[in-house]
Amino acid sequence: MAEENKKKFPLWMRPETQRQVKEWYQKDNCGSQSEFIEKAILFYCGYISTENSMKFLPTALTSAMAGVVESTENRMARLLFKLAVEMSMMMNIIASNAEVDETLLAGQVRQ
């Protein structure tokens, strides 16, 4: 943002809040307390508007959530594969006990 577009206005805040601004603005690589306050306001506005909620979730939280989803997906895929194998075995047992002709069974699979 260009300096000429900025407007000065009075800001009232509690001493504890002002102490936190003084403590944190340099840790956030801000050039001034005003920049820190402006970034905080923009962040909070984005946070309360649900349109950009993913932008404001901490990176650690989103990566942890992605890891959980990925491991769950892998577990589900393994379980589905095991289920398919067991079902195939069961169908073969049923087909052999019912004395189903192999050519008839092969024909049913192709259709």
N, C-alpha and C positions, 0 to 999 in steps of 0.2 A: 504494500500500500504506500502510496506517495504521501509525504509529510503534508503537502498542501491540502489534501483531502481530509485531514484529521481535524476534529473540533475539540476544543478544551471545554470542560464542564466540571462543576464541583462534584466530588465524590465523597460520600460519608461512609465510613466503615468503622467497625469496632477495633480497638487497639490490638487485640489478639489476631484479627484477620490481617491487619497491616503488618504485624510482626511476621506472620507466615509469608506474606508477599515479599517482604524484604529478605527472608531466609531462602525462599525458593526460586526467585526470578533468575538468579545467575545459574542455579543448578539446572534450569530448564533452557539454558543458553539464550536467554532473552537479554536484549540490550538495555532494557529499562523495566521499571516496575509497571509502567503503562502498557508495554507490550505484553507482559505477563498477564495482566488483568484482562486485556483484550483477547488474548488467546484463551483464557479461562472462560470468558463470556461466550466466545464462539463455540468452544467445546461443549459447554453446558447447553447452549441452544441446540446444537446437533444431537446431544444426548437425549434431550426431552422430545425432540421430533423423531418419531419412530422410523422415518424414511431412511435415515443414515445410521441406524443403530449398530450395524456391523462395523462401521468405520471407527466406532468409539469403544468397541470391546478390546480389552488388552490383548496384545499379541500372544502372550503366554496362555491365556484362556482359550483363544481360538485354536491354537496349535494343540492344546490338550484335548479339546473337544474333537478336533479332526482325528487325533490319534485313537480316541475311544471309538469313534465311528468306524475307522478303518479296521481296528482289531475286531470289533463286533461283526463287521462285514466279512472278514476272513473266517471267523468262527462259524458264521452262518453258512458260508459256502462249503466249508469242510463237512458240516453236519448234513447239508443237503446232498452232498456227494455220497456220504456214508449211507444215507437213507435210500438213495437211488440204487446203490449196490445191493443193499439188503432186500429191497423190493424186487430187484431182478432175480436174486437167489430164490426168494419166496415164489415168484411166478414160475420159475423153472421147476421147483419142487411140485407145485400144484399141477403144472402141465404134465409132468411125468407120472404123478399119481392118478390123474384123470385119463391117462393114456391118450393124450392129444397127439395126433399125427404131426410130425415135424414139418412136413410140407404145408399142412393147413396152418400151422403156427407161423411159418415163414411168410405165407400169403397174407395173414392178418397183420403182420408187422409192416409189410410193404404198402398196404392200402392206406 
